[in-house]
Amino acid sequence: MIQTLLPSWRSYPLWLASLKRLTPLEAREVVRWTGRNDLYFLLRYLLHRKDCEQTSLRADWVFARCREVQAAPDGHLDLWAREHYKSTIITFALTISDLLNDPELTFGIFSHTRDIAKAFLRQVKEELETNTELIDLYPDVLYESPERESPSWSLDRGIIVKREGNPKEATVEAWGVVDSQPTSKHFDRLVFDDLVTIDGVNTPDSIKKVSDRWSLALNLGSEGGKKRYAGTIYAFNDTYREMRQRKAAVEPSTRRQKMGLRRASLL
């Protein structure tokens, strides 16, 4: 069976049914490969996010954004409207996809405050400790009982999957840009999600504080590391505007143009 990406979210039920023609071992290997190489399949079928297909319009959006993000995941400023699955796709599913493909990578999730970042980490942590199907498919990466087996499995210290190296950084950690940046840490992936909040745009001074702290946080990336940005605009002059001016990230429209996608919305 040729392992390739399917052209539409509507294609998956028939494709899954076709796996019944294979031996259980063959089907398992196909599913393992697809989970590592198809972000939409991982999100919808292995992470069991059935809400992605609650309506055809939503399914079209989530499928297109998964393909878009998977094709060019790094260095983009993804400022989508609220409830448009930006955190679900970028911070949740893509982080899991990356660590399934390379458990040696380290991820720092950075939000406006650490409590916000911990909420993102909690979602990843709970998925990797309760999703028995995922654990069964990737025993080379995931612990069967991470709270007992992993060197670190907490929101404060971060979570560590099975890996050969022993860096001081956990596999995934959560930090606040404004209130709790770490020292002496350098992550392979800096994931900035909800860096700007409504509380951070009340005054010019509060906006400047976020921008200054974001600039400082950039030093927490590793040499050759990647950066990802997901958020929502709350003010014209917020930190995201400074990112544009400094060309710190590329607009998603550039990514869509290269893929021949048109701008879309769930709203």
C-alpha atoms as an extended CHARMM CRD file, in Angstrom:
* protein
*
       267  EXT
         1         1  MET       CA              0.0000000000        0.0000000000        0.0000000000  PROA      1               0.0000000000
         2         2  ILE       CA              1.3590000000        3.4250000000       -0.9780000000  PROA      2               0.0000000000
         3         3  GLN       CA              1.7540000000        5.6370000000        2.0450000000  PROA      3               0.0000000000
         4         4  THR       CA              0.8050000000        9.1720000000        1.0480000000  PROA      4               0.0000000000
         5         5  LEU       CA             -1.3290000000       12.0800000000        2.2120000000  PROA      5               0.0000000000
         6         6  LEU       CA             -5.0120000000       11.9250000000        1.3670000000  PROA      6               0.0000000000
         7         7  PRO       CA             -6.6010000000       14.7810000000       -0.6230000000  PROA      7               0.0000000000
         8         8  SER       CA             -9.6020000000       15.4100000000        1.6420000000  PROA      8               0.0000000000
         9         9  TRP       CA            -10.9010000000       14.7570000000        5.1460000000  PROA      9               0.0000000000
        10        10  ARG       CA            -13.7450000000       12.8570000000        3.4960000000  PROA      10              0.0000000000
        11        11  SER       CA            -11.2670000000       10.2480000000        2.2240000000  PROA      11              0.0000000000
        12        12  TYR       CA            -10.2680000000        8.8520000000        5.6090000000  PROA      12              0.0000000000
        13        13  PRO       CA            -13.2120000000        6.5290000000        6.4360000000  PROA      13              0.0000000000
        14        14  LEU       CA            -12.8290000000        4.6430000000        3.1630000000  PROA      14              0.0000000000
        15        15  TRP       CA             -9.0550000000        4.5540000000        3.5650000000  PROA      15              0.0000000000
        16        16  LEU       CA             -9.3570000000        3.1840000000        7.0990000000  PROA      16              0.0000000000
        17        17  ALA       CA            -11.7770000000        0.5200000000        5.8730000000  PROA      17              0.0000000000
        18        18  SER       CA             -9.2410000000       -0.5240000000        3.2320000000  PROA      18              0.0000000000
        19        19  LEU       CA             -6.7280000000       -1.3480000000        5.9730000000  PROA      19              0.0000000000
        20        20  LYS       CA             -8.8200000000       -4.3910000000        6.8340000000  PROA      20              0.0000000000
        21        21  ARG       CA             -7.3580000000       -6.0740000000        3.7580000000  PROA      21              0.0000000000
        22        22  LEU       CA             -3.9470000000       -5.9910000000        5.4210000000  PROA      22              0.0000000000
        23        23  THR       CA             -2.6160000000       -8.1940000000        8.1770000000  PROA      23              0.0000000000
        24        24  PRO       CA             -2.8730000000       -6.6480000000       11.6550000000  PROA      24              0.0000000000
        25        25  LEU       CA              0.8890000000       -6.0250000000       11.6830000000  PROA      25              0.0000000000
        26        26  GLU       CA              0.8250000000       -4.3820000000        8.2550000000  PROA      26              0.0000000000
        27        27  ALA       CA             -2.1490000000       -2.1930000000        9.1990000000  PROA      27              0.0000000000
        28        28  ARG       CA             -0.4280000000       -1.1730000000       12.4120000000  PROA      28              0.0000000000
        29        29  GLU       CA              2.6800000000       -0.0450000000       10.5430000000  PROA      29              0.0000000000
        30        30  VAL       CA              0.6090000000        1.9610000000        8.0750000000  PROA      30              0.0000000000
        31        31  VAL       CA             -1.2170000000        3.6900000000       10.9340000000  PROA      31              0.0000000000
        32        32  ARG       CA              2.1060000000        4.3580000000       12.7140000000  PROA      32              0.0000000000
        33        33  TRP       CA              3.5340000000        5.9460000000        9.5640000000  PROA      33              0.0000000000
        34        34  THR       CA              0.4100000000        7.9950000000        8.9200000000  PROA      34              0.0000000000
        35        35  GLY       CA              0.2530000000        9.2270000000       12.5020000000  PROA      35              0.0000000000
        36        36  ARG       CA              3.7840000000       10.5470000000       12.1770000000  PROA      36              0.0000000000
        37        37  ASN       CA              3.3730000000       12.0470000000        8.7050000000  PROA      37              0.0000000000
        38        38  ASP       CA             -0.2340000000       13.2660000000        8.4660000000  PROA      38              0.0000000000
        39        39  LEU       CA             -1.0810000000       15.9780000000       10.9780000000  PROA      39              0.0000000000
        40        40  TYR       CA             -4.8140000000       15.8400000000       10.2810000000  PROA      40              0.0000000000
        41        41  PHE       CA             -4.9600000000       12.0760000000       10.7420000000  PROA      41              0.0000000000
        42        42  LEU       CA             -3.0680000000       12.3880000000       14.0060000000  PROA      42              0.0000000000
        43        43  LEU       CA             -5.3910000000       15.0890000000       15.3150000000  PROA      43              0.0000000000
        44        44  ARG       CA             -8.6850000000       13.5960000000       14.1880000000  PROA      44              0.0000000000
        45        45  TYR       CA             -8.1330000000        9.8540000000       14.5120000000  PROA      45              0.0000000000
        46        46  LEU       CA             -5.3060000000        9.2360000000       16.9830000000  PROA      46              0.0000000000
        47        47  LEU       CA             -5.9790000000       12.1800000000       19.2800000000  PROA      47              0.0000000000
        48        48  HSD       CA             -9.6950000000       11.5380000000       18.7340000000  PROA      48              0.0000000000
        49        49  ARG       CA            -10.7550000000       15.1190000000       18.0850000000  PROA      49              0.0000000000
        50        50  LYS       CA            -14.1100000000       14.3400000000       16.5130000000  PROA      50              0.0000000000
        51        51  ASP       CA            -15.0930000000       17.9680000000       16.9750000000  PROA      51              0.0000000000
        52        52  CYS       CA            -12.8900000000       18.7490000000       13.9620000000  PROA      52              0.0000000000
        53        53  GLU       CA            -15.6660000000       17.3430000000       11.7930000000  PROA      53              0.0000000000
        54        54  GLN       CA            -18.6640000000       18.6980000000       13.6700000000  PROA      54              0.0000000000
        55        55  THR       CA            -19.6690000000       20.5040000000       10.4770000000  PROA      55              0.0000000000
        56        56  SER       CA            -18.4070000000       20.2680000000        6.9080000000  PROA      56              0.0000000000
        57        57  LEU       CA            -17.2660000000       23.8920000000        7.0270000000  PROA      57              0.0000000000
        58        58  ARG       CA            -15.2170000000       23.2540000000       10.1550000000  PROA      58              0.0000000000
        59        59  ALA       CA            -13.7330000000       20.0690000000        8.7230000000  PROA      59              0.0000000000
        60        60  ASP       CA            -12.7210000000       21.9020000000        5.5530000000  PROA      60              0.0000000000
        61        61  TRP       CA            -11.0260000000       24.5940000000        7.6400000000  PROA      61              0.0000000000
        62        62  VAL       CA             -9.1960000000       22.2580000000       10.0260000000  PROA      62              0.0000000000
        63        63  PHE       CA             -8.0510000000       19.9550000000        7.2370000000  PROA      63              0.0000000000
        64        64  ALA       CA             -6.7150000000       22.8640000000        5.1460000000  PROA      64              0.0000000000
        65        65  ARG       CA             -4.9420000000       24.4360000000        8.1230000000  PROA      65              0.0000000000
        66        66  CYS       CA             -3.3850000000       21.0980000000        9.0970000000  PROA      66              0.0000000000
        67        67  ARG       CA             -2.0080000000       20.6930000000        5.5810000000  PROA      67              0.0000000000
        68        68  GLU       CA             -0.8290000000       24.3090000000        5.5690000000  PROA      68              0.0000000000
        69        69  VAL       CA              0.8960000000       24.1400000000        8.9460000000  PROA      69              0.0000000000
        70        70  GLN       CA              2.4240000000       20.7460000000        8.2380000000  PROA      70              0.0000000000
        71        71  ALA       CA              3.9120000000       21.9860000000        4.9590000000  PROA      71              0.0000000000
        72        72  ALA       CA              5.5880000000       24.9880000000        6.6240000000  PROA      72              0.0000000000
        73        73  PRO       CA              5.3570000000       24.7380000000       10.4080000000  PROA      73              0.0000000000
        74        74  ASP       CA              8.0380000000       27.1840000000       11.5430000000  PROA      74              0.0000000000
        75        75  GLY       CA              8.6470000000       30.9010000000       11.4840000000  PROA      75              0.0000000000
        76        76  HSD       CA              5.0470000000       31.9290000000       10.8110000000  PROA      76              0.0000000000
        77        77  LEU       CA              2.8590000000       34.3830000000       12.6880000000  PROA      77              0.0000000000
        78        78  ASP       CA             -0.4760000000       32.5650000000       12.8370000000  PROA      78              0.0000000000
        79        79  LEU       CA             -2.9610000000       35.1560000000       14.0900000000  PROA      79              0.0000000000
        80        80  TRP       CA             -6.2560000000       33.3760000000       13.5670000000  PROA      80              0.0000000000
        81        81  ALA       CA             -9.5740000000       34.3170000000       15.0880000000  PROA      81              0.0000000000
        82        82  ARG       CA            -10.5940000000       32.7630000000       18.3830000000  PROA      82              0.0000000000
        83        83  GLU       CA            -11.9560000000       29.1980000000       18.2190000000  PROA      83              0.0000000000
        84        84  HSD       CA            -10.3160000000       28.5830000000       14.8470000000  PROA      84              0.0000000000
        85        85  TYR       CA             -8.1330000000       25.7110000000       16.1230000000  PROA      85              0.0000000000
        86        86  LYS       CA             -4.7730000000       27.5010000000       16.0140000000  PROA      86              0.0000000000
        87        87  SER       CA             -3.6760000000       26.2260000000       19.4340000000  PROA      87              0.0000000000
        88        88  THR       CA             -5.1840000000       22.8050000000       18.7820000000  PROA      88              0.0000000000
        89        89  ILE       CA             -3.2500000000       22.3990000000       15.5520000000  PROA      89              0.0000000000
        90        90  ILE       CA              0.0160000000       24.2250000000       16.3040000000  PROA      90              0.0000000000
        91        91  THR       CA              0.6380000000       23.9300000000       20.0480000000  PROA      91              0.0000000000
        92        92  PHE       CA             -1.1260000000       20.6270000000       20.7220000000  PROA      92              0.0000000000
        93        93  ALA       CA             -1.1040000000       18.3730000000       17.6500000000  PROA      93              0.0000000000
        94        94  LEU       CA              2.0750000000       19.6340000000       15.9620000000  PROA      94              0.0000000000
        95        95  THR       CA              4.0850000000       19.3870000000       19.1810000000  PROA      95              0.0000000000
        96        96  ILE       CA              2.9610000000       15.7820000000       19.6280000000  PROA      96              0.0000000000
        97        97  SER       CA              3.6730000000       15.0370000000       15.9630000000  PROA      97              0.0000000000
        98        98  ASP       CA              7.1920000000       16.4210000000       16.2430000000  PROA      98              0.0000000000
        99        99  LEU       CA              8.0930000000       14.5070000000       19.3780000000  PROA      99              0.0000000000
       100       100  LEU       CA              6.7220000000       11.2740000000       17.8820000000  PROA      100             0.0000000000
       101       101  ASN       CA              9.0610000000       11.8180000000       14.9340000000  PROA      101             0.0000000000
       102       102  ASP       CA             12.0410000000       12.9630000000       17.0060000000  PROA      102             0.0000000000
       103       103  PRO       CA             11.8460000000       12.4310000000       20.7810000000  PROA      103             0.0000000000
       104       104  GLU       CA             15.2320000000       14.1450000000       21.1940000000  PROA      104             0.0000000000
       105       105  LEU       CA             13.6570000000       17.5440000000       20.4380000000  PROA      105             0.0000000000
       106       106  THR       CA             12.8530000000       19.9540000000       23.2560000000  PROA      106             0.0000000000
       107       107  PHE       CA              9.9020000000       22.3430000000       23.2830000000  PROA      107             0.0000000000
       108       108  GLY       CA              9.3700000000       25.4860000000       25.3080000000  PROA      108             0.0000000000
       109       109  ILE       CA              5.7490000000       26.6660000000       25.3330000000  PROA      109             0.0000000000
       110       110  PHE       CA              5.6720000000       30.3800000000       26.1410000000  PROA      110             0.0000000000
       111       111  SER       CA              2.5100000000       32.3460000000       26.8970000000  PROA      111             0.0000000000
       112       112  HSD       CA              1.7950000000       35.7240000000       28.4600000000  PROA      112             0.0000000000
       113       113  THR       CA              1.8490000000       34.0970000000       31.9060000000  PROA      113             0.0000000000
       114       114  ARG       CA              3.0160000000       30.7040000000       33.0420000000  PROA      114             0.0000000000
       115       115  ASP       CA             -0.4850000000       29.6600000000       34.0780000000  PROA      115             0.0000000000
       116       116  ILE       CA             -1.6310000000       30.0660000000       30.4750000000  PROA      116             0.0000000000
       117       117  ALA       CA              1.3550000000       28.0690000000       29.1960000000  PROA      117             0.0000000000
       118       118  LYS       CA              0.7380000000       25.3410000000       31.7750000000  PROA      118             0.0000000000
       119       119  ALA       CA             -2.7820000000       24.8900000000       30.4090000000  PROA      119             0.0000000000
       120       120  PHE       CA             -1.2920000000       24.0780000000       27.0040000000  PROA      120             0.0000000000
       121       121  LEU       CA              1.2420000000       21.7210000000       28.5770000000  PROA      121             0.0000000000
       122       122  ARG       CA             -1.5000000000       20.0530000000       30.6230000000  PROA      122             0.0000000000
       123       123  GLN       CA             -3.3580000000       19.1870000000       27.4330000000  PROA      123             0.0000000000
       124       124  VAL       CA             -0.2670000000       17.5450000000       25.9300000000  PROA      124             0.0000000000
       125       125  LYS       CA              0.6390000000       15.8290000000       29.2030000000  PROA      125             0.0000000000
       126       126  GLU       CA             -2.8020000000       14.3180000000       29.7550000000  PROA      126             0.0000000000
       127       127  GLU       CA             -2.9950000000       13.1160000000       26.1640000000  PROA      127             0.0000000000
       128       128  LEU       CA              0.3410000000       11.3100000000       26.4160000000  PROA      128             0.0000000000
       129       129  GLU       CA             -0.5730000000        9.6340000000       29.7010000000  PROA      129             0.0000000000
       130       130  THR       CA             -4.1830000000        8.6220000000       28.9560000000  PROA      130             0.0000000000
       131       131  ASN       CA             -4.3250000000        7.9140000000       25.2080000000  PROA      131             0.0000000000
       132       132  THR       CA             -3.6900000000        4.1730000000       25.3140000000  PROA      132             0.0000000000
       133       133  GLU       CA             -3.9490000000        3.8090000000       21.5420000000  PROA      133             0.0000000000
       134       134  LEU       CA             -1.1790000000        6.3540000000       21.0270000000  PROA      134             0.0000000000
       135       135  ILE       CA              0.9730000000        4.7210000000       23.7040000000  PROA      135             0.0000000000
       136       136  ASP       CA              0.4790000000        1.2990000000       22.1010000000  PROA      136             0.0000000000
       137       137  LEU       CA              1.3770000000        2.6040000000       18.6390000000  PROA      137             0.0000000000
       138       138  TYR       CA              4.5410000000        4.4180000000       19.7350000000  PROA      138             0.0000000000
       139       139  PRO       CA              6.0960000000        2.4710000000       22.6340000000  PROA      139             0.0000000000
       140       140  ASP       CA              9.5210000000        3.5910000000       21.4060000000  PROA      140             0.0000000000
       141       141  VAL       CA              8.6230000000        7.1680000000       22.3850000000  PROA      141             0.0000000000
       142       142  LEU       CA              5.8550000000        7.0690000000       25.0000000000  PROA      142             0.0000000000
       143       143  TYR       CA              5.8980000000        5.5510000000       28.4700000000  PROA      143             0.0000000000
       144       144  GLU       CA              3.1030000000        3.1860000000       29.4290000000  PROA      144             0.0000000000
       145       145  SER       CA              3.0140000000        4.7590000000       32.9060000000  PROA      145             0.0000000000
       146       146  PRO       CA              4.8180000000        8.0970000000       32.5460000000  PROA      146             0.0000000000
       147       147  GLU       CA              4.0410000000        9.3290000000       36.0540000000  PROA      147             0.0000000000
       148       148  ARG       CA              5.9890000000        6.3480000000       37.3690000000  PROA      148             0.0000000000
       149       149  GLU       CA              8.5570000000        5.7520000000       34.6260000000  PROA      149             0.0000000000
       150       150  SER       CA              9.4880000000        9.1660000000       33.2500000000  PROA      150             0.0000000000
       151       151  PRO       CA             12.3380000000       11.1630000000       34.8550000000  PROA      151             0.0000000000
       152       152  SER       CA              9.9910000000       14.1710000000       34.8740000000  PROA      152             0.0000000000
       153       153  TRP       CA              6.2370000000       14.2920000000       34.4290000000  PROA      153             0.0000000000
       154       154  SER       CA              4.7660000000       17.4490000000       35.9180000000  PROA      154             0.0000000000
       155       155  LEU       CA              3.5390000000       20.8780000000       34.9010000000  PROA      155             0.0000000000
       156       156  ASP       CA              6.2300000000       22.6260000000       36.9220000000  PROA      156             0.0000000000
       157       157  ARG       CA              9.2670000000       20.6280000000       35.7740000000  PROA      157             0.0000000000
       158       158  GLY       CA              7.9810000000       19.6300000000       32.3550000000  PROA      158             0.0000000000
       159       159  ILE       CA              7.4620000000       16.2150000000       30.7870000000  PROA      159             0.0000000000
       160       160  ILE       CA             10.0740000000       13.8650000000       29.3320000000  PROA      160             0.0000000000
       161       161  VAL       CA              9.3580000000       11.1090000000       26.8230000000  PROA      161             0.0000000000
       162       162  LYS       CA             11.6950000000        8.2200000000       26.0270000000  PROA      162             0.0000000000
       163       163  ARG       CA             14.9310000000        9.6410000000       24.6440000000  PROA      163             0.0000000000
       164       164  GLU       CA             18.5970000000        8.7930000000       24.4710000000  PROA      164             0.0000000000
       165       165  GLY       CA             19.9960000000       12.1850000000       25.3540000000  PROA      165             0.0000000000
       166       166  ASN       CA             19.9620000000       13.8780000000       28.7400000000  PROA      166             0.0000000000
       167       167  PRO       CA             19.6780000000       17.6380000000       28.1570000000  PROA      167             0.0000000000
       168       168  LYS       CA             18.7710000000       19.8900000000       31.0470000000  PROA      168             0.0000000000
       169       169  GLU       CA             15.5660000000       20.7800000000       29.2270000000  PROA      169             0.0000000000
       170       170  ALA       CA             12.5540000000       18.4810000000       29.4950000000  PROA      170             0.0000000000
       171       171  THR       CA             10.8500000000       17.3510000000       26.2970000000  PROA      171             0.0000000000
       172       172  VAL       CA              8.0930000000       19.9270000000       26.8020000000  PROA      172             0.0000000000
       173       173  GLU       CA              8.1080000000       22.7590000000       29.3400000000  PROA      173             0.0000000000
       174       174  ALA       CA              5.7490000000       25.6680000000       30.0170000000  PROA      174             0.0000000000
       175       175  TRP       CA              6.8410000000       29.2180000000       30.8660000000  PROA      175             0.0000000000
       176       176  GLY       CA              5.4510000000       32.7270000000       31.0880000000  PROA      176             0.0000000000
       177       177  VAL       CA              7.0460000000       35.4520000000       29.0180000000  PROA      177             0.0000000000
       178       178  VAL       CA              6.0640000000       38.2030000000       31.4490000000  PROA      178             0.0000000000
       179       179  ASP       CA              6.2390000000       36.4640000000       34.8130000000  PROA      179             0.0000000000
       180       180  SER       CA              8.5470000000       33.4220000000       34.7660000000  PROA      180             0.0000000000
       181       181  GLN       CA             11.1610000000       33.0580000000       32.0650000000  PROA      181             0.0000000000
       182       182  PRO       CA             13.7280000000       30.3240000000       32.8280000000  PROA      182             0.0000000000
       183       183  THR       CA             17.4830000000       30.7660000000       32.8720000000  PROA      183             0.0000000000
       184       184  SER       CA             20.1860000000       28.6210000000       31.2670000000  PROA      184             0.0000000000
       185       185  LYS       CA             17.7360000000       26.7610000000       29.0430000000  PROA      185             0.0000000000
       186       186  HSD       CA             17.6710000000       26.5220000000       25.2690000000  PROA      186             0.0000000000
       187       187  PHE       CA             14.8310000000       24.7820000000       23.4460000000  PROA      187             0.0000000000
       188       188  ASP       CA             14.8170000000       23.3770000000       19.9170000000  PROA      188             0.0000000000
       189       189  ARG       CA             11.3030000000       24.7070000000       19.4070000000  PROA      189             0.0000000000
       190       190  LEU       CA              9.9980000000       27.9400000000       20.9180000000  PROA      190             0.0000000000
       191       191  VAL       CA              6.2150000000       27.8210000000       20.7480000000  PROA      191             0.0000000000
       192       192  PHE       CA              4.6580000000       31.2050000000       21.5340000000  PROA      192             0.0000000000
       193       193  ASP       CA              0.9210000000       30.8380000000       22.0830000000  PROA      193             0.0000000000
       194       194  ASP       CA             -1.2780000000       33.5600000000       23.6060000000  PROA      194             0.0000000000
       195       195  LEU       CA              1.7390000000       35.7770000000       24.0770000000  PROA      195             0.0000000000
       196       196  VAL       CA             -0.5730000000       38.7820000000       23.8720000000  PROA      196             0.0000000000
       197       197  THR       CA             -3.7180000000       38.8850000000       26.0140000000  PROA      197             0.0000000000
       198       198  ILE       CA             -6.3290000000       41.5420000000       26.5510000000  PROA      198             0.0000000000
       199       199  ASP       CA             -4.6990000000       42.3880000000       29.8920000000  PROA      199             0.0000000000
       200       200  GLY       CA             -1.3980000000       43.0500000000       28.1470000000  PROA      200             0.0000000000
       201       201  VAL       CA             -2.6360000000       45.8100000000       25.8470000000  PROA      201             0.0000000000
       202       202  ASN       CA             -4.2620000000       48.1740000000       28.3490000000  PROA      202             0.0000000000
       203       203  THR       CA             -1.5140000000       50.7980000000       28.2000000000  PROA      203             0.0000000000
       204       204  PRO       CA              1.5140000000       51.6010000000       26.0300000000  PROA      204             0.0000000000
       205       205  ASP       CA              3.7370000000       50.5550000000       28.9420000000  PROA      205             0.0000000000
       206       206  SER       CA              2.0890000000       47.1390000000       29.2170000000  PROA      206             0.0000000000
       207       207  ILE       CA              2.4940000000       46.5860000000       25.4730000000  PROA      207             0.0000000000
       208       208  LYS       CA              6.1570000000       47.6060000000       25.6700000000  PROA      208             0.0000000000
       209       209  LYS       CA              6.6910000000       45.2180000000       28.5800000000  PROA      209             0.0000000000
       210       210  VAL       CA              5.3620000000       42.2630000000       26.5700000000  PROA      210             0.0000000000
       211       211  SER       CA              7.4690000000       43.2340000000       23.5690000000  PROA      211             0.0000000000
       212       212  ASP       CA             10.6110000000       43.5860000000       25.6670000000  PROA      212             0.0000000000
       213       213  ARG       CA             10.0570000000       40.2750000000       27.4160000000  PROA      213             0.0000000000
       214       214  TRP       CA              9.3800000000       38.5430000000       24.1100000000  PROA      214             0.0000000000
       215       215  SER       CA             12.6880000000       39.8580000000       22.7580000000  PROA      215             0.0000000000
       216       216  LEU       CA             14.4020000000       38.4560000000       25.8340000000  PROA      216             0.0000000000
       217       217  ALA       CA             12.6870000000       35.0830000000       25.4360000000  PROA      217             0.0000000000
       218       218  LEU       CA             14.1570000000       34.6760000000       21.9590000000  PROA      218             0.0000000000
       219       219  ASN       CA             17.4750000000       33.9480000000       23.6520000000  PROA      219             0.0000000000
       220       220  LEU       CA             15.9730000000       30.7300000000       25.0250000000  PROA      220             0.0000000000
       221       221  GLY       CA             16.0820000000       29.0100000000       21.6580000000  PROA      221             0.0000000000
       222       222  SER       CA             18.8510000000       26.6090000000       20.7040000000  PROA      222             0.0000000000
       223       223  GLU       CA             21.2700000000       27.2120000000       17.8560000000  PROA      223             0.0000000000
       224       224  GLY       CA             19.4210000000       26.3110000000       14.6630000000  PROA      224             0.0000000000
       225       225  GLY       CA             16.1460000000       26.0720000000       16.5750000000  PROA      225             0.0000000000
       226       226  LYS       CA             12.7010000000       27.0190000000       15.2720000000  PROA      226             0.0000000000
       227       227  LYS       CA              9.9930000000       29.4110000000       16.4290000000  PROA      227             0.0000000000
       228       228  ARG       CA              6.2190000000       29.1960000000       16.1420000000  PROA      228             0.0000000000
       229       229  TYR       CA              3.6390000000       31.8440000000       16.9010000000  PROA      229             0.0000000000
       230       230  ALA       CA             -0.0980000000       31.4090000000       17.4920000000  PROA      230             0.0000000000
       231       231  GLY       CA             -2.3080000000       34.1280000000       18.8270000000  PROA      231             0.0000000000
       232       232  THR       CA             -5.0810000000       36.6610000000       18.4530000000  PROA      232             0.0000000000
       233       233  ILE       CA             -4.7610000000       40.4020000000       17.8850000000  PROA      233             0.0000000000
       234       234  TYR       CA             -6.1620000000       42.5490000000       20.7000000000  PROA      234             0.0000000000
       235       235  ALA       CA             -4.7290000000       45.9470000000       19.7770000000  PROA      235             0.0000000000
       236       236  PHE       CA             -3.3010000000       47.5950000000       16.6810000000  PROA      236             0.0000000000
       237       237  ASN       CA              0.0090000000       48.4400000000       18.3640000000  PROA      237             0.0000000000
       238       238  ASP       CA              0.5390000000       45.1560000000       20.2070000000  PROA      238             0.0000000000
       239       239  THR       CA              3.6370000000       42.9530000000       20.1540000000  PROA      239             0.0000000000
       240       240  TYR       CA              2.4960000000       41.1620000000       17.0220000000  PROA      240             0.0000000000
       241       241  ARG       CA              2.8230000000       44.4430000000       15.1220000000  PROA      241             0.0000000000
       242       242  GLU       CA              6.4130000000       44.7390000000       16.3130000000  PROA      242             0.0000000000
       243       243  MET       CA              7.0670000000       41.1840000000       15.1290000000  PROA      243             0.0000000000
       244       244  ARG       CA              5.8520000000       42.1890000000       11.6820000000  PROA      244             0.0000000000
       245       245  GLN       CA              8.0000000000       45.2970000000       11.6550000000  PROA      245             0.0000000000
       246       246  ARG       CA             11.0710000000       43.3280000000       12.7080000000  PROA      246             0.0000000000
       247       247  LYS       CA             10.1940000000       40.5470000000       10.2510000000  PROA      247             0.0000000000
       248       248  ALA       CA             10.5670000000       38.0590000000       13.1000000000  PROA      248             0.0000000000
       249       249  ALA       CA              7.9610000000       35.7860000000       11.5000000000  PROA      249             0.0000000000
       250       250  VAL       CA              6.2820000000       35.3540000000        8.1220000000  PROA      250             0.0000000000
       251       251  GLU       CA              2.5830000000       36.0220000000        7.5950000000  PROA      251             0.0000000000
       252       252  PRO       CA              0.4890000000       32.8650000000        6.9590000000  PROA      252             0.0000000000
       253       253  SER       CA             -0.6720000000       34.4190000000        3.6760000000  PROA      253             0.0000000000
       254       254  THR       CA              2.8140000000       33.7960000000        2.2990000000  PROA      254             0.0000000000
       255       255  ARG       CA              2.5140000000       30.1420000000        3.1850000000  PROA      255             0.0000000000
       256       256  ARG       CA             -0.9470000000       29.9220000000        1.6000000000  PROA      256             0.0000000000
       257       257  GLN       CA              0.1970000000       31.5960000000       -1.5980000000  PROA      257             0.0000000000
       258       258  LYS       CA              2.9760000000       29.0540000000       -2.0170000000  PROA      258             0.0000000000
       259       259  MET       CA              0.4400000000       26.2480000000       -1.5530000000  PROA      259             0.0000000000
       260       260  GLY       CA             -2.2120000000       27.8200000000       -3.7740000000  PROA      260             0.0000000000
       261       261  LEU       CA             -4.6830000000       28.1900000000       -0.8920000000  PROA      261             0.0000000000
       262       262  ARG       CA             -7.1930000000       30.9810000000       -0.5760000000  PROA      262             0.0000000000
       263       263  ARG       CA             -7.9490000000       32.8190000000        2.6410000000  PROA      263             0.0000000000
       264       264  ALA       CA            -10.7410000000       31.1670000000        4.5670000000  PROA      264             0.0000000000
       265       265  SER       CA            -12.6160000000       31.4760000000        7.8360000000  PROA      265             0.0000000000
       266       266  LEU       CA            -15.0090000000       29.5540000000       10.0030000000  PROA      266             0.0000000000
       267       267  LEU       CA            -16.9150000000       32.7180000000       10.8010000000  PROA      267             0.0000000000
